[in-house]
Amino acid sequence: MSSPIQIQAVDRTEQLLSQVQTACEKQQSLAVQGNGSKLFLIHPLSGECLSTASHQGIVNYFPSELTITVRSGTLLSELKEVLKEQGQMLAFEPPGFSPNATIGGTIAAGLSGPSRPFSGSARDFVLGCKIINGRGELLQFGGEVMKNVAGYDLSRLIAGSYGSLGVILEVSLKLLPLVPKQQSLRFSLQPDKFSHQIQSLLMSGQPVNAACYLDGQAYIRLGGSEQGVASSYQEISQTVSVQKAQLQDVDSSFWSELNVQQLPFFDHSQPLWRLSMPPIPKKTGTDAAAQFLTAEDRQLIDWGGALCWLYSNQPADKIRQYAQSQGGHAQLFRVNEMHNERLNSVPKQQPLSPVMLKIHQQIKSAIDPHRILNQGCIYPEL
């Protein structure tokens, strides 16, 4: 194994461990966070603030092995720059939403970008982690290489737990090389044909690594070798020509603006919902969507059809019933201040079924028996 790149790090393990142990002894709640850039995703936290923001630095980085271990308070932007210098990247394209976003908060929120359905999610790239659980114990799961699967599933369970299962100290991640060539394009398409069009491109071997639909236009990003992308672009151009639609090139900044919600679409005052559903809707999906959406609703379809960003003032129950009818779920993602009071009591996440709630409660009790870590941040019952 090649020698790792060592970068100076600030280790706050002992201070953080002491804070959790004290809270555990007193059975007092802790509000676990990094720099707080993603607090809008969860319910308000209570208790003493425990911030991992100063627990920074890269512990181990093996470029030849495509793995890295990094402390949770390390800024996401700084980590990306280090990887870029080595010609590598976080393949799940995590959105920062803020210059102060940390890698710990990113993993805790389980955030992934446009490449999610084509490359994998944040959870898929977690090899291992070091955490402090609700018992005040220092635990380490997984490892730094893909072949080390000891504790692998529990490491991945931390992704998307929003700090409710442990204080993330370190996370080991699998990396991928930077894509040599990327090219983006768009063309007009009927909304009911979008998901099938993307599936058709993937089945034919086209190197699609991002695809979304907005205002009657299908946006596609191709990634791979120079020759492969050029060939794919030519094939898609011929297909689009048969459909009598005009093909247009798109600047790569479109995807970064989509990822951090800076496109004009996201400049809206209505509540923003995130609907996660199967990429290919049910047979009645198109009719159901047409019947569900109102004239005031606005939607952007991402992830090749598997993710819908929806601005709507419709009742939360109706939105969630629609998502569930299509085999998915709905998250209340952002709320404008003018809607805060009306939606204050609405759960951020789709309520769990009794069976799933019991499983979640059992996991929470095993790792955080006194419920001191981010209590109720995702579900009130946890």
C-alpha positions as CSV (number, residue, x, y, z in Angstrom):
1,M,0.0,0.0,0.0
2,S,1.4,3.4,-0.9
3,S,2.3,6.0,1.7
4,P,-0.6,8.2,2.7
5,I,-0.8,12.0,2.3
6,Q,-0.8,13.4,5.8
7,I,-2.4,16.8,6.4
8,Q,-2.2,18.7,9.7
9,A,-5.4,18.1,11.7
10,V,-7.0,19.5,14.8
11,D,-8.1,16.6,17.1
12,R,-10.9,17.5,19.5
13,T,-11.8,13.9,20.4
14,E,-11.2,14.2,24.1
15,Q,-13.2,17.4,24.5
16,L,-16.1,16.0,22.5
17,L,-16.0,12.7,24.3
18,S,-15.9,14.4,27.7
19,Q,-18.9,16.6,26.8
20,V,-21.0,13.5,25.8
21,Q,-20.0,11.6,28.9
22,T,-21.0,14.5,31.1
23,A,-24.4,14.8,29.3
24,C,-24.9,11.0,29.6
25,E,-24.2,11.1,33.4
26,K,-26.7,13.9,33.8
27,Q,-29.1,12.6,31.1
28,Q,-29.1,16.0,29.5
29,S,-29.9,16.6,25.8
30,L,-27.2,17.6,23.4
31,A,-27.7,19.5,20.1
32,V,-25.1,17.9,17.8
33,Q,-24.1,19.9,14.8
34,G,-21.2,21.0,12.6
35,N,-21.5,24.6,11.5
36,G,-25.3,24.4,11.4
37,S,-25.7,24.9,7.6
38,K,-28.3,22.2,7.3
39,L,-30.4,22.8,10.4
40,F,-33.3,23.7,8.2
41,L,-33.6,20.0,7.3
42,I,-34.6,18.9,10.8
43,H,-36.8,19.9,13.7
44,P,-35.4,22.5,16.2
45,L,-32.8,21.0,18.5
46,S,-32.8,21.3,22.3
47,G,-30.1,21.1,24.9
48,E,-26.5,22.1,25.1
49,C,-24.8,22.7,21.7
50,L,-22.1,20.2,20.8
51,S,-20.3,21.4,17.7
52,T,-17.7,19.3,15.7
53,A,-16.8,22.4,13.6
54,S,-13.3,22.7,15.2
55,H,-12.6,18.9,14.9
56,Q,-10.8,19.3,11.5
57,G,-8.3,17.8,9.1
58,I,-7.6,14.9,6.9
59,V,-6.3,11.9,8.9
60,N,-5.3,9.6,6.1
61,Y,-5.4,9.9,2.3
62,F,-4.3,7.2,0.0
63,P,-4.8,8.5,-3.6
64,S,-3.7,5.2,-5.1
65,E,-6.2,3.3,-3.1
66,L,-9.0,5.9,-3.7
67,T,-9.8,6.2,0.0
68,I,-9.7,9.0,2.5
69,T,-10.3,9.4,6.2
70,V,-11.3,12.9,7.3
71,R,-12.4,14.5,10.6
72,S,-16.0,15.6,10.6
73,G,-15.5,19.3,11.0
74,T,-13.4,19.6,7.8
75,L,-15.0,22.0,5.4
76,L,-16.6,20.3,2.4
77,S,-15.1,22.9,0.1
78,E,-11.6,22.4,1.4
79,L,-11.9,18.6,1.0
80,K,-13.0,18.9,-2.6
81,E,-10.0,21.1,-3.4
82,V,-7.6,18.6,-1.9
83,L,-9.2,15.8,-3.9
84,K,-9.2,17.9,-7.1
85,E,-5.5,18.4,-6.8
86,Q,-5.1,14.6,-6.9
87,G,-7.5,14.2,-9.8
88,Q,-10.2,12.7,-7.6
89,M,-13.7,13.5,-6.3
90,L,-16.6,12.7,-4.1
91,A,-18.7,10.9,-6.7
92,F,-22.0,11.5,-5.0
93,E,-21.6,15.3,-5.5
94,P,-22.7,16.4,-2.1
95,P,-24.4,19.8,-2.0
96,G,-23.0,22.3,0.5
97,F,-25.8,24.9,0.7
98,S,-23.2,27.1,2.5
99,P,-19.4,27.8,2.4
100,N,-19.3,26.6,6.0
101,A,-20.7,23.1,5.2
102,T,-18.7,20.3,6.8
103,I,-18.2,16.7,5.6
104,G,-19.6,15.5,8.9
105,G,-22.8,17.4,8.4
106,T,-23.0,16.2,4.8
107,I,-22.8,12.5,5.8
108,A,-25.1,13.0,8.8
109,A,-27.7,14.5,6.4
110,G,-27.0,11.8,3.8
111,L,-27.0,14.4,1.0
112,S,-26.2,13.5,-2.6
113,G,-26.3,15.5,-5.9
114,P,-27.3,15.1,-9.5
115,S,-25.2,12.0,-10.0
116,R,-26.9,10.1,-7.2
117,P,-28.9,7.5,-9.4
118,F,-25.9,6.9,-11.7
119,S,-22.9,6.8,-9.4
120,G,-24.4,6.0,-6.0
121,S,-25.5,7.8,-2.8
122,A,-23.5,9.3,0.1
123,R,-24.2,6.1,2.0
124,D,-22.8,3.9,-0.7
125,F,-19.4,5.6,-0.4
126,V,-19.0,5.4,3.4
127,L,-16.4,2.7,4.2
128,G,-16.2,3.3,7.9
129,C,-16.6,5.9,10.7
130,K,-15.6,6.8,14.2
131,I,-18.3,8.0,16.5
132,I,-19.3,8.8,20.1
133,N,-22.5,7.0,20.9
134,G,-25.2,8.1,23.4
135,R,-23.5,6.0,26.1
136,G,-20.4,8.2,25.9
137,E,-18.4,5.4,24.3
138,L,-15.9,5.9,21.5
139,L,-16.7,3.4,18.7
140,Q,-15.2,2.7,15.3
141,F,-16.9,0.7,12.5
142,G,-15.8,-0.4,9.1
143,G,-12.4,0.4,7.6
144,E,-10.5,2.3,5.0
145,V,-10.8,-0.1,2.1
146,M,-13.8,-1.6,0.3
147,K,-12.7,-5.2,1.1
148,N,-13.0,-4.5,4.8
149,V,-16.7,-5.1,5.5
150,A,-16.6,-5.5,9.3
151,G,-19.3,-3.2,10.6
152,Y,-20.0,-1.9,7.1
153,D,-23.8,-1.7,7.4
154,L,-23.7,0.2,10.7
155,S,-21.3,2.7,9.3
156,R,-23.7,3.3,6.5
157,L,-26.5,3.6,8.9
158,I,-24.9,6.8,10.3
159,A,-25.4,8.4,6.9
160,G,-28.8,10.2,7.1
161,S,-29.2,9.9,10.8
162,Y,-28.7,13.6,11.4
163,G,-26.6,13.1,14.5
164,S,-29.3,11.1,16.3
165,L,-27.2,7.9,16.5
166,G,-23.8,9.3,17.3
167,V,-21.4,12.2,17.1
168,I,-19.4,11.7,13.9
169,L,-15.7,12.1,14.6
170,E,-14.2,10.7,11.5
171,V,-15.5,9.2,8.3
172,S,-13.7,7.0,5.7
173,L,-14.9,7.4,2.2
174,K,-14.4,5.7,-1.2
175,L,-13.4,8.1,-3.9
176,L,-13.5,8.1,-7.7
177,P,-11.2,9.7,-10.3
178,L,-12.4,12.9,-11.9
179,V,-14.4,12.3,-15.1
180,P,-12.1,13.2,-18.0
181,K,-14.8,14.8,-20.1
182,Q,-18.3,16.0,-19.4
183,Q,-20.8,17.6,-21.8
184,S,-24.3,18.8,-21.1
185,L,-27.2,19.2,-23.5
186,R,-31.0,19.9,-23.5
187,F,-33.9,19.4,-25.8
188,S,-37.7,19.7,-25.6
189,L,-39.6,16.6,-24.5
190,Q,-43.1,15.7,-23.2
191,P,-43.0,15.2,-19.4
192,D,-44.5,11.7,-19.6
193,K,-41.6,10.6,-21.8
194,F,-38.7,11.8,-19.8
195,S,-38.1,8.9,-17.4
196,H,-38.5,6.4,-20.3
197,Q,-36.1,8.4,-22.4
198,I,-33.4,8.3,-19.7
199,Q,-33.9,4.6,-19.2
200,S,-33.6,4.0,-22.9
201,L,-30.3,6.0,-23.0
202,L,-28.9,4.0,-20.1
203,M,-30.0,0.7,-21.6
204,S,-28.1,1.6,-24.8
205,G,-24.9,2.2,-22.9
206,Q,-24.9,6.0,-23.1
207,P,-22.6,7.6,-20.3
208,V,-25.4,9.6,-18.7
209,N,-24.4,10.8,-15.2
210,A,-27.1,13.5,-14.6
211,A,-30.5,14.1,-15.9
212,C,-33.4,16.4,-15.0
213,Y,-36.5,17.9,-16.5
214,L,-37.7,21.5,-16.1
215,D,-40.2,23.6,-18.0
216,G,-40.6,21.2,-20.9
217,Q,-36.9,20.7,-21.4
218,A,-34.8,17.5,-20.7
219,Y,-31.3,18.2,-19.4
220,I,-28.7,15.5,-19.7
221,R,-25.0,15.4,-18.7
222,L,-22.7,12.9,-20.3
223,G,-19.4,11.9,-18.6
224,G,-16.5,9.7,-19.7
225,S,-13.6,9.7,-22.2
226,E,-13.4,12.3,-24.9
227,Q,-14.2,9.8,-27.6
228,G,-17.0,8.2,-25.6
229,V,-18.7,11.5,-24.8
230,A,-18.4,12.7,-28.4
231,S,-19.8,9.5,-29.8
232,S,-22.7,9.5,-27.3
233,Y,-23.5,13.2,-28.1
234,Q,-23.7,12.4,-31.8
235,E,-26.1,9.4,-31.2
236,I,-28.3,11.5,-28.9
237,S,-28.3,14.3,-31.5
238,Q,-29.6,12.0,-34.2
239,T,-32.3,10.6,-31.9
240,V,-33.4,14.1,-30.9
241,S,-33.4,15.1,-34.6
242,V,-35.8,12.2,-35.3
243,Q,-38.1,13.6,-32.6
244,K,-38.0,17.0,-34.3
245,A,-36.6,18.7,-31.3
246,Q,-33.7,21.2,-31.2
247,L,-30.6,20.1,-29.3
248,Q,-28.8,22.8,-27.4
249,D,-25.6,22.8,-25.4
250,V,-25.8,23.6,-21.6
251,D,-23.1,25.2,-19.5
252,S,-21.7,22.9,-16.8
253,S,-22.6,25.5,-14.1
254,F,-26.3,24.4,-14.6
255,W,-25.6,21.3,-12.5
256,S,-23.8,23.0,-9.7
257,E,-26.6,25.6,-9.5
258,L,-29.1,22.8,-9.4
259,N,-27.2,21.0,-6.7
260,V,-27.1,24.0,-4.3
261,Q,-30.6,25.2,-5.4
262,Q,-29.5,28.5,-7.0
263,L,-31.4,28.0,-10.3
264,P,-34.2,30.5,-10.8
265,F,-36.7,27.7,-10.2
266,F,-35.7,27.7,-6.5
267,D,-36.5,31.4,-6.1
268,H,-40.1,30.8,-4.9
269,S,-42.1,31.6,-1.8
270,Q,-44.1,28.4,-1.5
271,P,-43.0,25.5,0.7
272,L,-40.5,23.3,-1.1
273,W,-41.1,19.6,-1.0
274,R,-38.7,16.8,-1.9
275,L,-40.5,13.8,-3.3
276,S,-38.5,10.6,-3.7
277,M,-40.2,8.1,-6.0
278,P,-39.3,5.2,-8.4
279,P,-37.8,6.6,-11.6
280,I,-40.4,5.0,-13.8
281,P,-43.9,5.9,-12.5
282,K,-46.7,3.4,-12.1
283,K,-49.0,3.0,-15.1
284,T,-51.3,5.5,-13.6
285,G,-48.4,7.8,-12.6
286,T,-48.9,10.3,-15.4
287,D,-52.6,10.6,-14.9
288,A,-52.1,10.8,-11.1
289,A,-49.6,13.6,-11.4
290,A,-51.9,15.6,-13.7
291,Q,-54.7,15.1,-11.3
292,F,-52.6,16.0,-8.3
293,L,-50.8,19.1,-9.5
294,T,-52.5,22.5,-9.4
295,A,-52.0,25.5,-11.6
296,E,-49.9,27.1,-8.8
297,D,-47.6,24.1,-8.3
298,R,-44.1,24.1,-9.8
299,Q,-41.9,21.0,-10.1
300,L,-38.4,20.1,-11.2
301,I,-37.7,16.4,-11.9
302,D,-34.2,15.3,-11.0
303,W,-32.3,12.0,-10.8
304,G,-33.6,10.8,-14.1
305,G,-37.2,10.8,-12.8
306,A,-36.6,9.5,-9.2
307,L,-36.6,12.9,-7.4
308,C,-39.2,15.7,-7.7
309,W,-38.7,19.1,-6.2
310,L,-42.2,20.5,-5.7
311,Y,-43.3,24.0,-4.7
312,S,-46.8,23.7,-3.5
313,N,-49.3,25.1,-0.9
314,Q,-51.3,21.9,-0.9
315,P,-51.9,20.2,2.4
316,A,-49.0,18.1,3.7
317,D,-51.2,15.0,4.0
318,K,-52.3,15.3,0.3
319,I,-48.7,15.6,-0.9
320,R,-47.6,12.7,1.2
321,Q,-50.5,10.5,0.1
322,Y,-49.7,11.2,-3.5
323,A,-46.0,10.3,-3.0
324,Q,-46.9,7.2,-1.2
325,S,-49.4,6.2,-3.9
326,Q,-46.5,6.3,-6.3
327,G,-44.3,4.1,-4.1
328,G,-42.3,7.0,-2.6
329,H,-42.2,9.5,0.3
330,A,-42.2,13.3,0.7
331,Q,-39.9,15.5,2.8
332,L,-40.8,19.1,3.7
333,F,-37.4,20.5,2.6
334,R,-37.6,24.3,3.0
335,V,-40.2,26.6,4.4
336,N,-40.4,30.3,3.8
337,E,-40.9,32.5,6.9
338,M,-44.4,33.4,5.8
339,H,-45.4,29.7,6.1
340,N,-43.6,28.9,9.3
341,E,-46.6,29.1,11.6
342,R,-48.9,27.1,9.3
343,L,-46.3,24.3,8.9
344,N,-44.7,24.4,12.3
345,S,-46.4,21.2,13.4
346,V,-45.9,19.3,10.1
347,P,-43.2,16.6,10.4
348,K,-40.2,17.2,8.1
349,Q,-40.1,13.5,7.1
350,Q,-42.8,11.2,6.0
351,P,-44.3,9.5,9.1
352,L,-43.0,6.0,9.6
353,S,-45.2,2.9,9.6
354,P,-45.7,1.2,13.0
355,V,-43.3,-1.6,12.0
356,M,-40.6,0.8,10.8
357,L,-41.0,3.1,13.8
358,K,-40.4,0.1,16.1
359,I,-37.2,-0.8,14.3
360,H,-36.0,2.8,14.5
361,Q,-36.8,3.0,18.2
362,Q,-34.9,-0.2,18.8
363,I,-31.8,1.1,17.0
364,K,-32.0,4.4,18.9
365,S,-32.4,2.6,22.2
366,A,-29.4,0.4,21.6
367,I,-27.1,3.3,20.6
368,D,-28.5,6.2,22.6
369,P,-30.6,4.7,25.4
370,H,-31.0,8.0,27.3
371,R,-32.0,9.8,24.0
372,I,-29.5,12.6,24.6
373,L,-28.4,13.0,21.0
374,N,-30.5,15.3,18.8
375,Q,-33.8,14.0,20.3
376,G,-36.7,14.3,18.0
377,C,-34.8,16.0,15.2
378,I,-36.2,13.6,12.5
379,Y,-39.2,12.0,14.1
380,P,-40.8,13.1,17.4
381,E,-40.9,9.5,18.7
382,L,-37.1,9.2,18.5
